[in-house]
Amino acid sequence: MPQITITLSDAELKGMESITENPQEWAQNAVSERARLANNDIIRMYTERALNEGVQIPATRELIILDAFTRGWAKTAADVNSEFNAQLAARVAAEATPE
């Protein structure tokens, strides 16, 4: 299973300890909850699109999410940003080119 590591200064850790007994558990819960919300959005989008296109919906939530990325129906933020930057560069180049 992938791991994400964060680094806090001593002061940042003390700040976290002022709001929670276990900063590691708090961070794990915060990230897991955000991932759950994102996955719910992907599942909703996938289900609607699959129904509209007559695509069989996988049996589990995990398989739906993985298939959404395989089909290109869901994209990583890095992919979205890369596509946006490419479109922006193309637009700027087109506007800079004299007719």
TORMI-342923 format. One line per 2 residues: number of its first residue (from 1); their letters; for each residue x, y, z of C-alpha. Coordinates in Angstrom, 2 decimals. Example, Ala and Ser with C-alpha at 12.3 -4.5 7.8 and 13.67 -1.06 7.14 Angstrom:
2
1	as	12.30:-4.50:7.80; 13.67:-1.06:7.14 $
//
This chain:
99
1	mp	0.00:0.00:0.00; 1.42:3.44:-0.88 $
3	qi	2.57:5.67:1.95; 2.53:9.46:2.15 $
5	ti	4.97:11.07:4.56; 4.76:14.61:5.91 $
7	tl	7.35:16.56:7.84; 6.44:19.04:10.56 $
9	sd	8.62:21.48:12.43; 8.70:21.17:16.20 $
11	ae	6.36:24.16:16.43; 3.93:22.67:13.90 $
13	lk	3.87:19.39:15.84; 3.14:21.27:19.06 $
15	gm	0.32:23.08:17.28; -1.14:19.75:16.17 $
17	es	-0.74:18.33:19.67; -2.80:21.26:20.96 $
19	it	-5.80:20.01:18.94; -5.34:16.24:18.98 $
21	en	-3.73:13.58:21.13; -2.47:11.75:18.07 $
23	pq	-1.38:13.95:15.13; -0.53:10.88:13.00 $
25	ew	-4.03:9.45:13.43; -5.60:12.87:12.80 $
27	aq	-3.64:13.28:9.55; -4.52:9.74:8.44 $
29	na	-8.21:10.38:9.10; -8.16:13.74:7.29 $
31	vs	-6.52:12.31:4.17; -8.68:9.16:4.19 $
33	er	-11.87:11.23:4.45; -10.82:13.49:1.56 $
35	ar	-10.00:10.43:-0.54; -13.41:8.93:0.33 $
37	la	-15.17:12.09:-0.87; -13.16:12.17:-4.11 $
39	nn	-13.89:8.49:-4.70; -17.61:9.09:-4.18 $
41	di	-17.48:11.81:-6.85; -15.68:9.45:-9.25 $
43	ir	-18.21:6.68:-8.60; -21.15:9.01:-9.24 $
45	my	-19.60:10.29:-12.47; -18.65:6.79:-13.60 $
47	te	-22.06:5.29:-12.86; -23.90:8.00:-14.78 $
49	ra	-21.56:7.80:-17.75; -21.56:3.99:-17.80 $
51	ln	-25.37:3.93:-17.77; -25.51:6.52:-20.57 $
53	eg	-23.00:4.61:-22.68; -24.21:1.09:-21.91 $
55	vq	-21.00:0.10:-20.16; -21.22:-2.67:-17.56 $
57	ip	-20.50:-1.31:-14.10; -17.84:-3.21:-12.13 $
59	at	-18.90:-5.05:-8.98; -16.98:-3.05:-6.37 $
61	re	-16.24:0.57:-5.60; -12.51:-0.04:-5.96 $
63	li	-12.96:-1.62:-9.40; -15.17:1.28:-10.51 $
65	il	-12.51:3.81:-9.49; -9.70:1.88:-11.18 $
67	da	-11.77:1.44:-14.37; -12.63:5.15:-14.41 $
69	ft	-8.93:5.97:-14.62; -8.24:3.17:-17.13 $
71	rg	-10.95:4.52:-19.43; -9.72:8.10:-19.00 $
73	wa	-13.07:9.14:-17.52; -11.27:10.20:-14.35 $
75	kt	-7.87:11.90:-14.40; -5.24:12.77:-11.86 $
77	aa	-4.84:16.41:-10.94; -1.38:16.27:-12.53 $
79	dv	-2.92:15.10:-15.83; -5.61:17.79:-15.70 $
81	ns	-2.99:20.47:-15.01; -0.73:19.19:-17.78 $
83	ef	-3.59:19.22:-20.30; -4.61:22.71:-19.22 $
85	na	-1.06:24.03:-19.52; -0.70:22.48:-23.00 $
87	ql	-3.97:24.07:-24.11; -2.92:27.41:-22.66 $
89	aa	0.47:27.25:-24.39; -1.23:26.39:-27.69 $
91	rv	-3.62:29.32:-27.29; -0.82:31.74:-26.46 $
93	aa	1.19:30.50:-29.45; -1.82:30.86:-31.75 $
95	ea	-2.46:34.41:-30.53; 1.22:35.33:-30.97 $
97	tp	1.35:34.06:-34.53; 0.70:36.85:-37.05 $
99	e	-1.94:36.11:-39.66 $
//
